[in-house]
Amino acid sequence: MNKKFLFSYLISLIFLAAIIYFVDLQDIFNSILKIGLFPSIFLGLFFSSSFIFRGIKWKYLLEPFTKISVKESFDIINTSFFANAILPARIGELVRAYILHKRKEIGKVKSFSTILVDRIVDGFVLIFLLIIGFLLLPEISNELKTIGIISFVIFFILILIFLLPEKIKKVFQKIKGKKTGKVIEKIEFLLNEILTGEKSLKQGTKNQLIIWISGIITWLIIVLFYYYTAQFIGIEISLAQAIVLNSIAALVSMIPSAPSNIGTYEGSFGLVFLAFGLNVSDGIALGVLTHLISTIVIFLIGFFSIRSLGIDLKKFKSNF
């Protein structure tokens, strides 16, 4: 097995083992049973609407490189999420780049660079929402303060890398000198990708507004998805707590793990509830339920998007 895949499974197994050891599984099961059929359908439809705005955002990020419809952007993104649900290590990002490369005949570097910028935009939005969530909370525990400090450091590094990639690349080249190696190559590759993808955000004011507003709406839908799911199963959390939960869960989910982020996703909910001083079992239950609903949605819309793009489902997994 590929070492990267093995590492991804190991991370998920560690999170799952911690959940099984520290949490009463019966409490989780009882909480999940509280949800009904119609609330589940409503939540699924509500969550699925976030993919429309993901499609809009990526369409406009692609404007400097190629023309693509919102429908096609929507379908390719759905397919990449489908891939993440069945394959480890967030390989869906590579699937998205590959499909775009094949359909639009643009270089693989340009294809992947727009996805990297897409993730950076998500990172900015998530940390912005995290700051808003912290400001709205009546009090912040030491655990949350630690999470906040780490997030702000990441935010600062993102700003430096994204706003000054050319200067950072020159500094990096001076530091590394004649040194070579996989880590050096990966850092250079990342900086080159950012430099290529910069064009995505160096557009007119209208396009930039559409990109950022679409990104914010996407994550606000998911915030409300978590909040309403919690209300349906009798877990009392505030909107501010849902905002913080969303940002941290999303950032943790970016860690390469087993297919569909099994373990890491639920574990992030438990950690955030622990930091809030709430019942950890409730947090895990909310994580399991939202994960189940979102995965079903991803499979359904992903299946239809794969059909719409004309991809052979039988060959899908073997190709990646």
N, C-alpha and C positions, 0 to 999 in steps of 0.2 A: 504493500500500500504506500502511496505517496506520503512522504514525511509531513508535508503540510496538512494533508487530510487526517493523518494520524493525530497530529497536534490538535486539530479542530475537534475531533471526537473526544480526545482526552479532556479538553476544557469543558465540553458539555457533560461528560461523565462526572467530573469533579462537582459541578453545580448540581447535577441530579442526585449524587450521593449525599451532598450537604442537605438538600431538600428532604430526602427520605429519612436522614438521621435526625434532623432537628425539628421536623414539622409533623404534626398528626395528620396523616393522610385521610383519615375518616372525616375530620373537620373540613378538609378541602372538598372532599366528595359531597358532603352535605350542603356546602355553600353552592356548589355548581348545580345541584339538583333544584335549587330555588328558581332558576331561570325557566321561562316558559317558551313555547314554540314561537308565538308571535313576537315577543320581545327579541328573540334570537334572530328572526327574519329582519325585523326593523334594524337591529344593530348591524347585521351583515350588509344590508343595503346602504346604511349610513357609512360604514367603513369603506365600502366599494367606491363611494363618490370621491374619496381622496385620490384615487388613481386617475380620475379625469384631470385634476389639477396637476398631478405629476406629469401627465402627458402634455399639458399646456406648457409647463415649465421647461421640459426638455426640448419641445418643438422650438421654442424661442432661443434656447441655448445653442441649438444647432443652426440657427439662421446664418451665421457667417460662413458655414461650411457646406450646407446643403438645405434644400427645401423639403419639408416633410409635413404631412397633414397631422392634425391633432389625433385623428383616428389611428394612423399608422404609429405615431409616437406612443399612444396609449397601448396599442397591441404589443409593441416591442417591449415596453416596460413591464406589462403583465406577464409576458413570456419570461423575462429575466427573474421576476419574483417567483414564478412557477419553478424555474430552475433552482433558485435558492431553497425552495421548499423540498426538493428531492435530491439535491446535491450539496456536499459539504463546502466549507471554507468560502462562503459567499461567492461561488463561481458564477452566479447569475450575472454579475457585472461583466465578466468576460463574454458571456452568452449575448448580452445586449450589444457589446462592441462588435462581436462577430456578425450578428444579424444585420446591424447597421452597415457594416463594411460590405457585406454581400449584396444588400438591397440597394445601396446608394453609391457603391463603388468609390467610396472615399477611403483614404489610408487608415490602417489600423491604429496608428498613433493619434490621428485626429478623432477617430471614433471613440477611443478610450479616454482621450483628454476631455471630451465633453461630459463623459460620465464622471470623471474625477471632479470636474468643476461642479457638476450637479450635486455630488456628495459634499463638496465644500460649502455650497450654498445651503444645503440641509444642515451642515454643522453650524454655520453662522446662525441660522434660524433657531435651531435647537438651543444653542447657548443663550441667544437673545431671550427666548421664552423662559429658559431656566432663571435668568436674571429677573425677569418680570415675576415669575413664580416666587422667588425668594423675597422680593419686595412686598408681595401681597401676603406672605405668611406672617401670622402674628408673632411667632418666635421661631428661631432656627437652632436646632440641636448642634452639638459639636460635630456629630457625624455628617450632618448636612453641610456644615461649614467646611469640613474637609473636602467633601464632594465639590462644593462651590469653588474652593481654591484651585483644585485640580482642573476643573472646567475652565476657569478664567485663565489659567496658564496655557491650556490647550488653545483657547480663544486667541490669546496674545500671539502664540506661535503661528496660528493660522493666518492672522492679520499680516504678520511679518512676511511669511512665505508667499502669501497670495498677492500682497501689495508690492513687494520688492523681490520678485523671483530672480530677475536678472542680476541684481546686486548680490543676492545671497548665493547665486550660482558662481559668480566671480570670486567671492570670499571662500566658498567651499573648494573651488579649484586651486586657490593659493594654499589653503590648509593641507589639502590632500597631496599636493605635489605630484610625484610620480607613482604614488600608491595605487594599487589595483585590488580588486576583490569583489565578491558578490554584493556586499553591503554598499561599497562605493558606487558600483554600477547601478544599484537600485535607487540610491539617492539621486544620482545624476539623471536617471530615467524619470524619476518623479518630478524633478525640477524642469526638465524639458517638456514633460506633459503639461505642467502648469503654465509654462510659457506659451505653449501651443493653444491651450484651452482658454487663456486670458481673453482672446477675441470674443468669446461667448458673452462676456460681461462688458466689453468695450463697444457697446451698441448705443442706439439712440435712447433717449429718456423713456419713451413709450415702451420699448422692448424690455428695458431694465425694470421698469415698474411691474410689467406683466410677470417677469421671472420671479421677482421678490414677493409680490403679492400672492402668486400661485403657490410659492413655497410656504408662506405663512399660513394660507388657507388649508393647505394639505395637512400641516401639523396641528392646526386648531381643530380640524375634523377628528383627528386621532385623539387629541386631548378630550374632546366631548364623547368620543366612543368609549374611552376608559371611564369617564365620569358617569355616563348613563348606565354602563354595564354594572358598575359598582352600586348604583342606586337600585337597579332591578334585583340584585341579589342581597340587598340589605346591608351593604358596606358603606358606612358614612365617611366620605372624603369630600373635602372642599375643592372648588375649581382650582385654587392655587396649588393644592396638593396634587391634583390631576396634571397640572402643567409641569410641575417638578418631576412627577413620576414619568410622564411621557418623555421628557428630555433625557433623563438618566437611562430609562429603558432603551431608548433609541440609540444612545451613544454606546451602551454596553452591547447592544445587538450588532454593532459594527465589528465586534471582535469575531474573527473567523471561528466557527463552531460547527457542530453537526448540522445536517439538513434542517431547515426551518428554525434554526437557533434554539433547538430543544435544550432545555436546561438553563442556558444563559439568560434567556428571556424571562422565564419564571423566577430564576434566582434574583434578577435585578428588581423585580417587584417585591420580593421578600426583603431584600436589603433596604429598599426605600421605605417600606412600611416599618421596618425595624428602626430606621433613622427618625421616622415620624413619631415613634413611640406607640405604634398601632400593632394590632395582632398580626404576626407574621403569617399565620395560616390563612388569614383573610387576603393578605397580599398575594400569596402563592395561588390561592383559589381564583382571584381576579386575573392573575397572569395566565393560569391554565385556561380559563374560560375565554378571555380575549384572544389568546393564542389559537384556541380551537376554532372560534368563529372566523378570525382573520385568515387562518390556513384554509378553511373550507372555501371562503370567498376567493382566495388566491388560486386555488385549484380550479374553481369553476370559471372565473374570468380568464385565467391562464389557458385553460383548455380551449375555450372559444377563440381566444386571440391567436393561439397556435394554428388553429384551423383557418382563421381569417388570413394569416400570413402565408398559408400554404406549406407549413412545416410538417414533415412526416413524424408523427408522435412516436412511432415504433423505433425510429432511428435517433430520436432526440437525445436520450440518455447516453447511448453508445458514442455519439459524436463529442460529448463533453465529459 
